[in-house]
Every structure is written in C-alpha cells, then in structure tokens.
Amino acid sequence: MVALAVAVVAVSTSAILIRFSDAPKGPMAFYRVLFTCLLLTPLALRGGTNLESLSKRDLLSAMLAGVALAAHFVTWFESVDRTTVAASVTLVTTQPAFVAVGGWLLLDERLNRRIGLGIAVALLGSVVMSLSGLLGGSSAPEPLLGNALALAGAILAGIYVLAGRSVRQRVDLLPYVTVVYAVCTVVLLGYTLAIGDPLVDYPPREWLLFLGMAIGPGVFGHTVINWALAHVESSVVSVSLVGEPVGSTILALLLLSEVPDAITLAGGAVVLTGIYVTTTGRS
C-alpha cells in the first residue's frame, strides 16, 4: 500500500513535467519511453526476458499494445498543452470505462448494471467538462481540442490494456513489457522523424525533464503499479489511480498557478465518481 501511494504521487507529476518542458511532444514521448527502457534494463537482464515464451499471437498482441501506447502518449501529451491539467488528466483517466466496454464487446467479459452506470456517469462528466470550453470559461488556449485529445488518449490506453490483458495471463511481465516498450520506442522514433522534430540539440534542462518523466511517472509510477498488482487486489489498484487527477490538479495549482474553473471541477468530480463506480463494479 505504501508503494502504491508512492506510485500515485509519481504518476501525478507527469502532466506537470510535460507542461514544464518546451520540447516538441514527439521527442518528449520518445525519450520518456527510451529512458524508461534503459532504466529497467538491469532488472530485465537480472530476471531474464525469455522472449521465446511468447507465441506468435502473443507477440502480435504485445506489438499492438506498444503501438497503442505510443499513440496514447502523443495524443495525451498534446492535450496537456491545450487544456487545463485538471481536465486533461481527469479525462485521460476515463480509460477504465473504455476498457470495460471493450472487454464486453471483444473479450466476452461481464458488463453488469453497476459498470454500466459508472460508464454513463463518467461520460456525463466528460460532457460537463467540455461545456467549459464551449462557454468560454476555461483559461486554456484550446480546451475543446485538448479535451478531445485527452479522451482519445483514454481510448488508446484502453486498447493498450485490452491488448495486453490476455497475454499477461500466460506470459511473465518482463518478456511482455520488453516487446511493448521496444515497439513503443520505435513507433515514437518514426513519428518524430516523420514530422521533422529534432532529436538532439536540446538544452540540459530538457534532458533532465525527459529523465524525470522516465524516473517519476515511468519507473516509480507505472512500473511500481505493475509490481503492486502482485500484492494488492486489482480493484484497490484501479480505484487508487483515481487519485492521479487530484494530485495533478493540486500540483498544477501550486507549481503552475493554474486554477480550474467551477465547470471543470464539477465535471471532474462527476468523472471521478463514474470511474470509481466502474472500477469497483469490475472487482
């Protein structure tokens, strides 16, 4: 539980680090994943990756997860600069709702009334948060586009989770994440080169921010969350992640002087309620 609390604080810093950086989003996402891979290399070498344990089907699913993760990073990183931190992080956290729907449609997973209610509440909250952009109440430069990109990031994160769910039932963590992170890194490198963003010539401050994204949200965030899943019920882990938007909003208030408007706060509260209902219903 202590490790899980540390992980929630770590992932809450992600949007703040993105906002602090002046680098293009393609290289930013690329170096976050690349540096995370490098930091986890000693663990992978010690534990052994055993890629032979992946069947052709599992390998394709892991590769799909890597592509979806890369697209998630690009869309969500772009979202943070266009809408408020509170709106972006809250909307991207609706991923459990999309996972529940995808699991029902694609994996024949049960979708009970509680889950359906949670999804409906979360989507209602998303609509409420978008009203801030329509009514001109948000101080963000492009709140509607930013909110849409955050929702796209949530859907892509849902695809990432669904692609890996069946694989992780048969394959150990290290072989799976080795493939996922490698594919994600290659896709982000290709995206960065395709749009012409520079890969080098950044000041030391940017390199420190790239490294911070890998150490904080990457290693101490998502990696520790994956570790905690072996020791804490998955429902507890899922619900605890609702703390990320709260932590990010507080950090944005303290470090960026970003105060979300009343509509964003109200919609965010509705979204978080829907996520809570959905994740506890899935347990």
C-alpha positions in Angstrom: 0.0 0.0 0.0 2.9 2.4 0.7 4.4 1.5 -2.7 1.0 2.2 -4.3 0.8 5.6 -2.6 4.3 6.5 -3.9 3.2 5.3 -7.4 0.1 7.5 -7.4 2.2 10.6 -6.4 4.7 9.7 -9.1 2.2 9.5 -11.9 0.6 12.7 -10.7 3.8 14.6 -11.7 3.5 13.5 -15.4 1.4 16.4 -16.6 3.4 18.9 -14.7 6.7 17.7 -16.2 5.1 17.9 -19.7 3.9 21.4 -19.1 7.4 22.5 -17.8 9.1 21.2 -21.0 9.3 23.3 -24.1 10.3 20.4 -26.4 8.0 19.0 -29.1 5.7 16.3 -27.9 7.2 13.6 -30.3 10.7 13.7 -28.9 9.4 14.2 -25.4 7.3 10.9 -25.5 10.2 9.1 -27.3 12.8 9.9 -24.7 10.4 9.2 -21.8 9.9 5.6 -23.1 13.5 5.2 -24.2 14.9 6.3 -20.8 12.4 4.1 -19.0 13.6 1.1 -21.1 17.3 1.9 -20.2 16.5 2.3 -16.5 14.7 -1.1 -16.5 17.4 -2.9 -18.4 19.4 -4.1 -15.3 16.1 -5.6 -14.0 15.4 -7.3 -17.3 19.0 -8.7 -17.5 18.8 -10.0 -14.0 15.4 -11.6 -14.4 15.8 -12.7 -18.0 13.3 -11.7 -20.7 12.7 -15.2 -22.2 11.1 -13.8 -25.3 10.7 -17.4 -26.6 7.8 -17.8 -24.2 5.7 -15.5 -26.5 3.6 -17.3 -29.1 3.1 -15.6 -32.4 -0.4 -14.5 -31.3 1.0 -13.1 -28.0 3.8 -11.3 -29.9 1.3 -9.6 -32.2 -0.9 -8.6 -29.2 2.2 -7.1 -27.4 3.2 -5.2 -30.6 -0.4 -3.8 -30.9 -0.2 -2.8 -27.2 3.1 -1.0 -28.0 1.6 0.9 -30.9 -1.4 1.9 -28.9 0.8 3.1 -26.0 2.8 5.3 -28.4 -0.4 6.8 -29.8 -1.7 7.3 -26.3 1.4 9.3 -25.3 1.3 11.5 -28.4 -2.4 12.4 -28.0 -2.3 12.9 -24.3 1.0 15.0 -24.3 -0.6 17.3 -26.9 -3.7 17.5 -24.8 -1.8 18.9 -21.7 -0.7 22.0 -23.6 -4.2 22.7 -25.0 -6.5 22.3 -21.9 -6.1 22.6 -18.2 -4.1 20.0 -16.3 -7.2 19.1 -14.3 -9.3 18.5 -17.4 -6.6 16.6 -19.3 -5.6 14.2 -16.5 -9.2 13.6 -15.4 -10.4 12.8 -19.0 -7.5 10.5 -19.8 -8.3 8.6 -16.6 -11.6 7.5 -18.0 -9.7 4.6 -19.5 -11.4 2.0 -17.2 -14.7 2.9 -18.8 -13.4 2.2 -22.3 -11.7 -1.0 -21.1 -15.0 -2.2 -19.6 -16.8 -1.6 -22.9 -14.0 -3.1 -25.0 -13.9 -6.2 -22.7 -17.6 -6.7 -23.1 -17.5 -6.3 -26.9 -14.3 -8.1 -27.7 -13.5 -10.5 -24.8 -17.0 -11.5 -23.6 -16.4 -10.0 -20.2 -19.4 -9.3 -18.0 -20.9 -5.8 -18.0 -23.2 -5.5 -15.1 -25.5 -2.7 -14.1 -23.0 -1.1 -11.8 -20.4 -0.9 -14.5 -22.9 0.4 -17.0 -23.9 3.1 -14.5 -20.3 4.0 -13.9 -19.6 4.4 -17.6 -22.6 6.6 -18.1 -21.7 8.8 -15.2 -18.1 9.1 -16.4 -19.2 10.1 -19.9 -21.7 12.6 -18.5 -18.9 14.2 -16.5 -16.8 14.4 -19.7 -19.6 16.3 -21.4 -19.9 18.7 -18.5 -16.1 19.4 -18.6 -16.4 20.1 -22.3 -19.0 22.8 -21.5 -16.2 24.9 -20.0 -14.7 25.2 -23.5 -18.0 25.9 -25.2 -18.9 28.6 -22.7 -15.5 30.2 -22.8 -15.0 29.6 -19.1 -11.6 27.9 -19.4 -8.4 29.8 -19.4 -6.7 27.1 -21.6 -5.8 28.1 -25.2 -7.8 25.2 -26.9 -9.9 23.5 -24.3 -12.2 21.6 -26.6 -9.4 20.2 -28.7 -7.4 19.4 -25.6 -10.3 17.6 -24.0 -10.9 15.6 -27.2 -7.3 14.6 -27.4 -7.4 13.5 -23.7 -10.4 11.3 -24.4 -8.6 9.9 -27.5 -5.7 9.2 -25.2 -8.0 7.4 -22.8 -9.4 5.2 -25.6 -5.9 4.4 -26.8 -4.9 3.5 -23.3 -7.9 1.2 -23.2 -6.7 -0.6 -26.3 -3.3 -0.9 -24.7 -4.8 -2.6 -21.6 -7.1 -4.9 -23.7 -4.3 -6.0 -26.0 -2.2 -7.0 -23.1 -4.8 -8.5 -20.8 -4.9 -12.0 -22.3 -1.2 -12.0 -22.9 -0.3 -11.2 -19.3 -2.4 -14.3 -18.2 0.1 -16.5 -20.0 3.4 -14.5 -20.2 5.6 -13.1 -17.5 5.9 -9.3 -17.0 9.4 -8.8 -18.3 9.0 -10.5 -21.7 5.8 -8.7 -22.3 7.0 -5.2 -21.4 10.2 -5.7 -23.3 8.3 -6.1 -26.5 5.7 -3.4 -25.7 8.3 -0.8 -24.8 10.6 -1.7 -27.7 7.7 -1.3 -30.2 6.5 1.9 -28.5 10.0 3.4 -28.7 10.4 2.5 -32.4 6.9 3.9 -33.3 7.6 7.2 -31.4 11.0 7.5 -33.1 9.4 7.0 -36.5 6.7 9.6 -35.6 9.3 12.1 -34.5 11.3 11.7 -37.7 8.2 11.8 -39.9 7.0 15.2 -38.6 10.6 16.6 -38.6 11.1 17.3 -34.9 14.7 17.4 -33.8 16.1 14.5 -31.7 19.1 16.4 -30.3 20.2 20.0 -29.6 18.1 20.4 -26.5 19.3 22.3 -23.5 20.3 20.4 -20.3 17.0 21.4 -18.7 15.0 19.5 -21.3 17.2 16.4 -20.9 16.6 16.5 -17.1 12.9 16.8 -17.7 13.0 13.8 -20.1 14.8 11.8 -17.5 12.4 13.0 -14.8 9.5 11.7 -16.9 11.1 8.3 -17.1 12.1 8.1 -13.4 9.0 9.5 -11.9 5.9 8.5 -13.9 7.7 5.7 -15.7 9.7 3.7 -13.1 8.3 4.8 -9.8 4.8 5.3 -11.3 3.6 2.6 -13.7 6.3 0.1 -13.0 5.6 0.2 -9.3 1.9 -0.1 -10.0 2.5 -3.3 -12.0 4.6 -4.6 -9.1 1.8 -3.7 -6.6 -0.7 -5.8 -8.6 1.0 -8.9 -7.3 0.4 -7.9 -3.7 -2.8 -5.8 -3.7 -6.2 -6.5 -5.2 -6.6 -5.1 -8.7 -9.8 -3.3 -7.6 -7.8 -1.4 -5.0 -5.1 -0.5 -7.5 -7.7 0.7 -10.1 -9.6 2.9 -7.6 -6.3 4.3 -6.2 -5.4 5.6 -9.6 -8.4 8.0 -9.3 -6.0 9.9 -7.1 -3.9 10.9 -10.1 -6.2 13.7 -11.3 -6.5 15.0 -7.8 -2.7 15.0 -7.3 -2.1 16.6 -10.7 -4.6 19.3 -10.1 -3.1 20.2 -6.7 0.4 20.3 -8.2 -0.8 22.4 -11.1 -2.3 24.9 -8.6 0.9 25.0 -6.5 3.5 25.0 -9.3 1.7 26.5 -12.3 -0.8 28.8 -10.5 -3.5 27.1 -12.6 -6.9 27.3 -11.0 -9.6 25.2 -12.8 -13.0 26.8 -13.2 -16.1 25.7 -11.5 -17.4 23.7 -14.5 -14.2 21.8 -14.8 -14.2 21.0 -11.1 -17.9 19.9 -11.2 -17.4 17.8 -14.3 -14.2 16.3 -12.9 -16.0 15.3 -9.7 -18.7 13.5 -11.8 -16.0 11.8 -14.0 -14.1 10.5 -10.9 -17.3 9.2 -9.4 -18.0 7.3 -12.6 -14.5 5.8 -12.7 -14.9 4.8 -9.0 -18.2 3.1 -9.7 -16.9 1.4 -12.8 -13.7 0.0 -11.2 -15.4 -1.2 -8.1 -18.1 -2.8 -10.1 -15.4 -4.8 -12.1 -14.0 -6.3 -9.0 
